[in-house]
Amino acid sequence: MLAFTTAIINRLVKYYNINPDEAREMVHDEWDYLEEEYVRGDCAPKDIAKYLISIYMVA
C-alpha cells in the first residue's frame, strides 16, 4: 500500500504540478477510496491520480 500511495503522490507532483504537501493531503482525504481500489486491484496509480485531480479541480 505504501508503494501504491507513493506512486500516486509522485504522479500528482510530477504530471499535475501539485505541491507535494497538497498531494499528500489529497491522498489522506481520499484514503478510504484508495484503500478500496488497492484491495480490488483494478486501478493503476495513474488512474487514481487522474481521479483525484478531477475531484479537486471541480471543488
KESE-486652 format. One record per residue: residue number from 0; x, y, z of N, C-alpha, C in turn. Coordinates in nm, 4 decimals. Layout:
N
dodo / nxx / nyy / nzz / caxx / cayy / cazz / cxx / cyy / czz
NUM / X / Y / Z / X / Y / Z / X / Y / Z;
...
//
This chain:
59
dodo / nxx / nyy / nzz / caxx / cayy / cazz / cxx / cyy / czz
0 / 0.0827 / -0.1186 / 0.0000 / 0.0000 / 0.0000 / 0.0000 / 0.0874 / 0.1253 / 0.0000;
1 / 0.2004 / 0.1204 / 0.0681 / 0.2896 / 0.2366 / 0.0734 / 0.3423 / 0.2716 / -0.0664;
2 / 0.3831 / 0.1709 / -0.1412 / 0.4326 / 0.1962 / -0.2774 / 0.3215 / 0.2516 / -0.3667;
3 / 0.1993 / 0.2041 / -0.3470 / 0.0842 / 0.2488 / -0.4245 / 0.0568 / 0.3971 / -0.3984;
4 / 0.0505 / 0.4358 / -0.2726 / 0.0223 / 0.5755 / -0.2399 / 0.1390 / 0.6667 / -0.2790;
5 / 0.2608 / 0.6178 / -0.2654 / 0.3772 / 0.6960 / -0.3067 / 0.3742 / 0.7211 / -0.4571;
6 / 0.3362 / 0.6198 / -0.5325 / 0.3259 / 0.6351 / -0.6781 / 0.2188 / 0.7380 / -0.7145;
7 / 0.1088 / 0.7382 / -0.6419 / 0.0021 / 0.8365 / -0.6666 / 0.0529 / 0.9773 / -0.6362;
8 / 0.1169 / 0.9950 / -0.5226 / 0.1691 / 1.1268 / -0.4844 / 0.2727 / 1.1743 / -0.5854;
9 / 0.3629 / 1.0857 / -0.6249 / 0.4660 / 1.1230 / -0.7221 / 0.4042 / 1.1628 / -0.8558;
10 / 0.3010 / 1.0923 / -0.8969 / 0.2330 / 1.1257 / -1.0226 / 0.1659 / 1.2632 / -1.0128;
11 / 0.1002 / 1.2910 / -0.9009 / 0.0365 / 1.4209 / -0.8817 / 0.1394 / 1.5343 / -0.8864;
12 / 0.2528 / 1.5113 / -0.8253 / 0.3571 / 1.6142 / -0.8203 / 0.4207 / 1.6334 / -0.9570;
13 / 0.4542 / 1.5245 / -1.0220 / 0.5293 / 1.5322 / -1.1480 / 0.4431 / 1.5761 / -1.2672;
14 / 0.3287 / 1.5142 / -1.2849 / 0.2495 / 1.5384 / -1.4053 / 0.1417 / 1.6455 / -1.3901;
15 / 0.0997 / 1.6717 / -1.2673 / -0.0062 / 1.7702 / -1.2467 / 0.0434 / 1.8938 / -1.1710;
16 / 0.1737 / 1.8976 / -1.1428 / 0.2372 / 2.0125 / -1.0790 / 0.1672 / 2.0532 / -0.9482;
17 / 0.1363 / 1.9539 / -0.8676 / 0.0741 / 1.9763 / -0.7374 / 0.1852 / 1.9805 / -0.6320;
18 / 0.1715 / 2.0689 / -0.5367 / 0.2649 / 2.0771 / -0.4254 / 0.2663 / 1.9425 / -0.3522;
19 / 0.3844 / 1.8888 / -0.3170 / 0.3906 / 1.7580 / -0.2500 / 0.3062 / 1.7488 / -0.1224;
20 / 0.3029 / 1.8558 / -0.0443 / 0.2220 / 1.8538 / 0.0775 / 0.0730 / 1.8467 / 0.0451;
21 / 0.0316 / 1.9187 / -0.0581 / -0.1082 / 1.9137 / -0.1002 / -0.1436 / 1.7764 / -0.1569;
22 / -0.0505 / 1.7165 / -0.2287 / -0.0735 / 1.5825 / -0.2837 / -0.0922 / 1.4812 / -0.1708;
23 / -0.0087 / 1.4910 / -0.0674 / -0.0232 / 1.4016 / 0.0480 / -0.1580 / 1.4218 / 0.1162;
24 / -0.2007 / 1.5470 / 0.1261 / -0.3301 / 1.5770 / 0.1882 / -0.4449 / 1.5215 / 0.1045;
25 / -0.4341 / 1.5292 / -0.0265 / -0.5367 / 1.4732 / -0.1143 / -0.5481 / 1.3222 / -0.0928;
26 / -0.4334 / 1.2560 / -0.0855 / -0.4321 / 1.1113 / -0.0622 / -0.4913 / 1.0799 / 0.0748;
27 / -0.4556 / 1.1589 / 0.1735 / -0.5085 / 1.1382 / 0.3088 / -0.6615 / 1.1550 / 0.3114;
28 / -0.7106 / 1.2580 / 0.2426 / -0.8548 / 1.2847 / 0.2409 / -0.9344 / 1.1732 / 0.1735;
29 / -0.8758 / 1.1110 / 0.0754 / -0.9460 / 1.0062 / -0.0003 / -0.8966 / 0.8665 / 0.0369;
30 / -0.8470 / 0.8507 / 0.1574 / -0.7849 / 0.7257 / 0.1991 / -0.8777 / 0.6047 / 0.1845;
31 / -1.0036 / 0.6173 / 0.2231 / -1.0960 / 0.5037 / 0.2149 / -1.1128 / 0.4567 / 0.0710;
32 / -1.1275 / 0.5506 / -0.0204 / -1.1408 / 0.5162 / -0.1623 / -1.0130 / 0.4495 / -0.2138;
33 / -0.8990 / 0.5047 / -0.1777 / -0.7713 / 0.4486 / -0.2230 / -0.7513 / 0.3069 / -0.1709;
34 / -0.7850 / 0.2866 / -0.0461 / -0.7704 / 0.1538 / 0.0128 / -0.8605 / 0.0528 / -0.0568;
35 / -0.9815 / 0.0951 / -0.0868 / -1.0764 / 0.0084 / -0.1569 / -1.0246 / -0.0290 / -0.2961;
36 / -0.9726 / 0.0677 / -0.3687 / -0.9190 / 0.0418 / -0.5027 / -0.7941 / -0.0456 / -0.4958;
37 / -0.7125 / -0.0242 / -0.3946 / -0.5917 / -0.1048 / -0.3792 / -0.6264 / -0.2511 / -0.3547;
38 / -0.7240 / -0.2748 / -0.2702 / -0.7655 / -0.4119 / -0.2391 / -0.8244 / -0.4793 / -0.3624;
39 / -0.9063 / -0.4059 / -0.4366 / -0.9651 / -0.4624 / -0.5593 / -0.8603 / -0.4838 / -0.6673;
40 / -0.7605 / -0.3983 / -0.6719 / -0.6531 / -0.4125 / -0.7695 / -0.6921 / -0.3752 / -0.9104;
41 / -0.8002 / -0.3001 / -0.9285 / -0.8489 / -0.2652 / -1.0612 / -0.7789 / -0.1456 / -1.1240;
42 / -0.7341 / -0.0525 / -1.0423 / -0.6836 / 0.0741 / -1.0938 / -0.5336 / 0.0883 / -1.0707;
43 / -0.4692 / 0.1488 / -1.1684 / -0.3277 / 0.1826 / -1.1568 / -0.3153 / 0.3170 / -1.0855;
44 / -0.2005 / 0.3452 / -1.0275 / -0.1814 / 0.4739 / -0.9597 / -0.2099 / 0.5944 / -1.0501;
45 / -0.1769 / 0.5830 / -1.1788 / -0.2022 / 0.6970 / -1.2681 / -0.3522 / 0.7225 / -1.2844;
46 / -0.4336 / 0.6167 / -1.2819 / -0.5786 / 0.6340 / -1.2899 / -0.6338 / 0.6991 / -1.1636;
47 / -0.5791 / 0.6610 / -1.0500 / -0.6224 / 0.7196 / -0.9230 / -0.5835 / 0.8673 / -0.9179;
48 / -0.4621 / 0.8996 / -0.9638 / -0.4184 / 1.0396 / -0.9652 / -0.5102 / 1.1230 / -1.0540;
49 / -0.5468 / 1.0685 / -1.1675 / -0.6379 / 1.1389 / -1.2588 / -0.7737 / 1.1605 / -1.1919;
50 / -0.8220 / 1.0603 / -1.1207 / -0.9495 / 1.0717 / -1.0481 / -0.9412 / 1.1798 / -0.9406;
51 / -0.8318 / 1.1821 / -0.8647 / -0.8157 / 1.2824 / -0.7601 / -0.8127 / 1.4231 / -0.8189;
52 / -0.7459 / 1.4392 / -0.9295 / -0.7410 / 1.5707 / -0.9945 / -0.8806 / 1.6114 / -1.0387;
53 / -0.9554 / 1.5190 / -1.0925 / -1.0914 / 1.5542 / -1.1382 / -1.1806 / 1.5958 / -1.0205;
54 / -1.1633 / 1.5334 / -0.9059 / -1.2411 / 1.5697 / -0.7874 / -1.2007 / 1.7083 / -0.7364;
55 / -1.0722 / 1.7301 / -0.7224 / -1.0262 / 1.8531 / -0.6603 / -1.0310 / 1.9736 / -0.7530;
56 / -1.0312 / 1.9531 / -0.8828 / -1.0423 / 2.0661 / -0.9750 / -1.1874 / 2.1143 / -0.9860;
57 / -1.2809 / 2.0280 / -0.9566 / -1.4226 / 2.0674 / -0.9572 / -1.4564 / 2.1406 / -0.8285;
58 / -1.4005 / 2.0930 / -0.7178 / -1.4311 / 2.1505 / -0.5860 / -1.3672 / 2.2810 / -0.5657;
//
